Amino acid sequence: MSSHEIQIDLKEIMEQAGGFSPMCFPFIRDGLAHTVEMVHGNREDETMLELGLSDESRHVSGHELCIGLKEYAIDRYGMMAKSVLNKWGIHHTLDFGKIIFAMVDAGLMRTTDEDQLDDFDSVYEFDDVFPDPSRGNRTLTVKS
């Protein structure tokens, strides 16, 4: 399969998810890796190896993923994080879930039986967590 065919598939997957840009795929993939490391530590952590823990033990919840994606977006795009996500069609945390579940349906990611799209709903408001150059940084408000 050529890289062109993969891009066409990603475009179709993102369209079916809700009209998101295929540009968000690498962000979600890399943001997931960032979140897993944030929650579970480095994959090469000797404790993980000693305990023989598998990839399933490195699962993150929708809530944790939303927090990790927020941090990853700010680390990667700084003050432009919200603008970049909005340009890709991502305006709410539920959009992260729609993308994740579309990628799961396409066989690009896995979930557990307990994972639900609702896990991503209203975790935070983008206006509250992403820096805005015109108003300065605001504090994080996260749904418990």
C-alpha positions, 0 to 999 in steps of 0.5 A: 500500500502506498503512502498516498493510499494511507492518506486517502484512508485517513481522510475517509476515516476523519470524514466519517468521524465528523469531518476532521482534518487528516492532519489530526491523526499524527497529533492524536497518535503522538498525544496518546503516546505522550499520555501513556508515558505521562500516566504509566511512565516510560515504556523502558521503565525497569519496573515495568519490565521486571513486573512483566506488564503488558501493553494492556496494563498501559491503558488510559481512560478517555478523561486521562487522554483528554488531559494528556492531549491538552498538555501535548497540544500546549507543549507542541503548539503553545499559544496556537494550540486552540487555533490549530485544533480548531483548524482541524475541526476539533472544538470540544473534548468529545471531538477527541473521542469521535476521532479515537473511536473512528480510529478504533473502528478502522483498526488503528487503535484499541479500546477496552470493553469499558471505554465509551464515547461519553468518557470524552464528553465535557472533560474541559472547555477549550476556552478555559484550558488553552492559552490565549495571547489576548487574555493571558494564560488561564487555569485548568478547569477539569470535570471530576 
